[in-house]
Structure formats: structure tokens, C-alpha cells
Amino acid sequence: MNKSQKIVPILSQIIEILLIILIFTIPFPSHRQGIETICFVFIVLLFIAKLTLDRRKRYIKKSSIDLPILIFTGLVILSIFFSINLLHSLSAFKEYWLKPIFLFYIMVNFADKQKKFRNLTLAIFISLLISMIIGILKFPFSEYLLGNKRLDSLITGPNEFAEYLEMFVPILLAFMLWSRKNYLKIGAGVFLLINIFCLLFTYSRGSWIAIFPVSSFLFFKKDKRLILLPILLVIIFFVVSTPALKQRIFSAINIEKIPSTDNRIRIWRETIGEIKKRPLTGFGWGWKNYRQLAPQFRSEKMGWHAHNYFLEIAFESGIPASCVFLWLWITIMIKSWRIYAKVKDDFLKTLTIGIWGAFLVKFIHWFVDVPISIEIILTMWALVGIVMAIEANMLEKCKCNT
């Protein structure tokens, strides 16, 4: 073995450490940016060095969702040329698309062993736990119980924190239901209880509604006899909860009585009216473009975004871009399910069905909300990266069915 062949494994280990640090710091925005920049720069430099030295693998691994990503990227770039705020669109393109996609391809290229998947998953769970603890300790419980405060953490606000937490409910539930190791079952169960506690006191009804059908399906998938368990849990939570929380839960169950429902329908109609003015290019990538124009056509001041992610994308980058993104996300969900069906390793199989559930939760929630937090976007694409890395690197190694 020559010197270059000895150096390549060391470079891979350093890249893995930097990637774990990068993933771990995502939910901590005040500390993330500097660390993130350092990690990205060194990962790129080390990857170039690795490609140069490794004679066996001088290429960047592809994924099975490259085509919709490429087409969507092209449509977003096109929309930037027609943006009402060019500088914002360029900045948003870097932060909300290029950076997450870059993270995705890093995951695909370097998560190639089960140990790496375990380490990345552990980093995500530890950062989740720290975020939840910070959220719980941030305000006095008396304020939560009276409904005067909504629980949040270091991420923007309570709704955004709920959008972050909701991704992990299906993953934790999957480990609790399917893991064959008791320590994983118990650990996932404890994490899940803390997660649900935090989610309840964010008072985010959109997250509750999105989580319920996905959790019900996972219970049903595990054992058809468990199908009524989610309903029973909701009833128990309702009985033991505080008056403020009961009122919020009741309004989530009775959607017709939510005052914001009519407002959202009105917002969607008004947004569609604006989309018709620029159906092909939109008004420029970036949610702040919507916020800038919203006072001119919106009759409701309820959050200056479209309250529907697909309409938001159509407004920003045109109807074709929204359709391509819909194609991309449906493809990701379908492939995730197929990967779950194929992979044989217990840990990866459980992780995959949990992440599939996270993708479905997001898909449901996007019909009533828009992710405006970069922390949520980065976490989401890190999960996409894990699943697509399993497809790209692990299926043959795990002796899957073909």
C-alpha cells in the first residue's frame, strides 16, 4: 500500500467527523453559521484531496433523485432573473437551496457504512435532546399551563420549533415499535415522550394534525390491532391536559371551528390571484419576496407567507417549479418506502421507515404552512441524504432483495 492509499482512510475519517459536527450544530443557529462555514470548506477541500489520491473512486456519487433536483434548480435560477429583489433571491438561493442540496450530496457520498449511519443518527438525536431540554427550561411552566406562553427553543419561534420536532416523532416511534434491542426501544420511548410534551406546549395545531395520521399508520403497520391506540392516546391527553391545552386540542380536532381556517382559504385565493400574474417565473426565489408584496394583495395579516408551501413556491418561482418540487418530494417518499422494503439490516430498515414517516408528516403539513427556518430545511435534507445514501451505498452490502 502506497502513501496515498494510506492517507485516503484518514481523510474519510476527518470528513465524517466534520459532517457529524455539521449535523449536530444545525438546531443551534447562533453557533451554527461559523462552524457550518468551516465544516463545509474543509469537507470540500478534503473531498477534492480524496478524489485526487483515491485511484479507485475518482467520481462523485449520483442519487436517484438527481433529475428533479437539477430541473428544480434550473427553474429557481430562472426565477431569480425576474426577482423583485435580486440580492435577497441570490442570498435565499444559497441558504435555502444550494446549502441543503450540498449537504444532501455530502451525505450520499460519505455515509457508506452502517457505523456512519449510526453515528449520524446519534448526532441528530443528541442535538434534538439538547434542543428539547433548552425549550423546556426556557420559560416557567406556569406560563405554559395558562396558555400565556408557547414553548420554543433556539429555533425562530414555537411554530418553527414544532416543525423541527414533528420530523422526529415518526422516527422515534419507529425505533420504539420495530427495534429488536431493548435499549433502543426504551431510549426512543423516552425521547418520544419528551418530544410529544414539547410539541403539545408549542400549541402548533398544524404539527398535531400532520403527525396523527402518520403515527396511526405506523401503529397499524406494526400490528393492525394497534390502530385504535393513537385515538386512545389523544383522549387520555385531552383528559389530563390543562384547560388552555384542552381548548387547543379541541380546536385541532374540530377544524371548522379554527378561526384561522377561513383566513387561510382567503389567503390561498389571494395568492393564486397573484400567481396568475407571473405563472412561469414567479416573483423571485425567497420567502421575503412574498412578505414584501403581501401587504399589497393580502387582506389578512396572519403570517406574511402563503400558508401553503406549494403555493409559496409557485409564487416565488412559478407553477412549473412548484410542480417539479411536488414531483421531487413524491419521488423521495416513494423511493424511501421502496428502500425500506428492500433493506435487510434491522437498524437501517427501522431508520428508513421512520424517515419515510417524517417525509409524509412534512408533506401533510406543507398544505397549511411554509418552512421559513433554515434549520428545518437543513435537517430535512440531512434526512433525505441519509435515505438516499442507504440506496446509493448500502443496498448491496445489506444483501437486499432485487
Secondary structure as UniProt FT lines:
FT   HELIX           3..24
FT   TURN            25..27
FT   HELIX           29..53
FT   TURN            64..65
FT   HELIX           66..81
FT   HELIX           86..93
FT   HELIX           94..98
FT   HELIX           99..110
FT   HELIX           114..138
FT   HELIX           141..145
FT   TURN            146..147
FT   HELIX           158..166
FT   HELIX           168..178
FT   HELIX           182..202
FT   HELIX           205..222
FT   HELIX           224..226
FT   TURN            227..228
FT   HELIX           229..240
FT   HELIX           243..253
FT   HELIX           255..257
FT   HELIX           259..275
FT   TURN            276..277
FT   TURN            279..283
FT   HELIX           287..297
FT   HELIX           309..317
FT   HELIX           319..342
FT   HELIX           346..365
FT   TURN            366..368
FT   HELIX           374..389
FT   HELIX           390..394
FT   TURN            395..399
//
